[in-house]
Amino acid sequence: MLKRTHGRLLITLLVITGLAGTLNTSSISHKERKFAINLLKESRTGILKSTEDLSNAQLNFKLNSQNQSIKQFIYQLSAQEKNLWDLMASIMKTGPNPEKRTLITHSDDQLVAWIGASSSPPITSGFFSTNDISFKTIKEAINFFQEQRTNHIKYLKLSTEDLRDHVVQMPFGWIDCYQLTLFIGAQSNWYINQIEKLKLNPDFPSR
């Protein structure tokens, strides 16, 4: 009897203190959480490695005037890291809209693969015209990116919010807020691919 009472008391305390995340059946599963966290971590590592020890000439190299440099890619990625998360935070403040789930056309794996391998930018900077962020140096942009990404990983580790039943329309279609976290990681992979393609160009500066 004492054990049963103690167990009930413990569960009550967990709920009151907000620590009983696993008791929330609307939160993402352990497998989903691990997948998203790994994607965010691995793509963060990829971005840092792809830009490591690059000279100013390399950072500013462009194929032509219509294309972007590595520095511009990083500036854009770093700004969108915050903008996309701000978008998710605003959607999560509204009520759930599970009826919109029928509009989602990509599975989690399909979304990640499609975004990472896309031939064109997943979204344009104009999508966030009301929340532009500028940087003075590449170091500032990378530090900002790392700080934002670290906070987002921490959120995913601890969050018990219902990310699946909050659905948002993006320029390419409808996704839920869990998939939006996947989009953030997959978009980083897209930028990594673009950076590596530039570095393989025969005209890319040796230093």
LINFEN-V809995 format. One record per residue. N is the residue number from 1. SS is DSSP state (2 for helix, 1 for strand, 0 for the rest). PHI is phi in whole degrees, 0 to 359 (* if undefined). Layout:
((N:SS:PHI) (N:SS:PHI))
This chain:
((1:0:*) (2:2:296) (3:2:297) (4:2:295) (5:2:296) (6:2:296) (7:2:295) (8:2:297) (9:2:296) (10:2:296) (11:2:298) (12:2:300) (13:2:295) (14:2:297) (15:2:295) (16:2:297) (17:2:275) (18:0:78) (19:0:267) (20:0:271) (21:2:299) (22:2:289) (23:2:278) (24:0:274) (25:0:289) (26:0:273) (27:0:284) (28:0:292) (29:0:284) (30:2:299) (31:2:295) (32:2:295) (33:2:299) (34:2:297) (35:2:299) (36:2:293) (37:2:297) (38:2:297) (39:2:297) (40:2:294) (41:2:291) (42:2:294) (43:2:289) (44:2:297) (45:2:299) (46:2:296) (47:2:297) (48:2:296) (49:2:292) (50:2:290) (51:0:250) (52:0:291) (53:0:61) (54:0:276) (55:0:281) (56:2:299) (57:2:298) (58:2:291) (59:2:295) (60:0:260) (61:0:294) (62:0:230) (63:0:291) (64:0:197) (65:0:292) (66:0:274) (67:0:259) (68:0:262) (69:0:272) (70:2:299) (71:2:299) (72:2:294) (73:2:300) (74:2:292) (75:2:300) (76:2:293) (77:2:301) (78:2:296) (79:2:294) (80:2:289) (81:2:303) (82:2:283) (83:2:300) (84:2:294) (85:2:289) (86:2:297) (87:2:299) (88:2:298) (89:2:299) (90:2:291) (91:2:292) (92:2:292) (93:0:283) (94:0:272) (95:0:289) (96:0:296) (97:0:227) (98:2:301) (99:2:296) (100:2:279) (101:2:298) (102:2:293) (103:2:273) (104:1:285) (105:0:249) (106:0:250) (107:0:286) (108:2:301) (109:2:296) (110:2:296) (111:2:298) (112:2:297) (113:2:294) (114:2:294) (115:2:296) (116:2:297) (117:2:257) (118:0:298) (119:0:276) (120:0:235) (121:0:304) (122:0:305) (123:0:215) (124:0:261) (125:2:298) (126:2:297) (127:2:297) (128:2:243) (129:0:298) (130:0:267) (131:0:219) (132:0:285) (133:0:232) (134:0:241) (135:0:230) (136:0:269) (137:0:220) (138:2:295) (139:2:298) (140:2:298) (141:2:295) (142:2:293) (143:2:297) (144:2:296) (145:2:301) (146:2:297) (147:2:296) (148:2:297) (149:2:295) (150:2:299) (151:2:296) (152:2:289) (153:2:294) (154:2:300) (155:2:300) (156:2:294) (157:2:292) (158:2:250) (159:0:293) (160:0:242) (161:0:288) (162:0:276) (163:0:284) (164:0:284) (165:0:265) (166:0:249) (167:1:248) (168:1:230) (169:1:267) (170:1:255) (171:0:303) (172:0:260) (173:1:141) (174:1:266) (175:1:217) (176:1:269) (177:2:291) (178:2:295) (179:2:294) (180:2:295) (181:2:293) (182:2:293) (183:2:300) (184:2:300) (185:2:292) (186:2:293) (187:2:296) (188:2:300) (189:2:297) (190:2:298) (191:2:295) (192:2:300) (193:2:299) (194:2:294) (195:2:296) (196:2:293) (197:2:295) (198:2:298) (199:2:292) (200:2:273) (201:0:295) (202:0:298) (203:0:268) (204:0:295) (205:0:303) (206:0:288) (207:0:209))
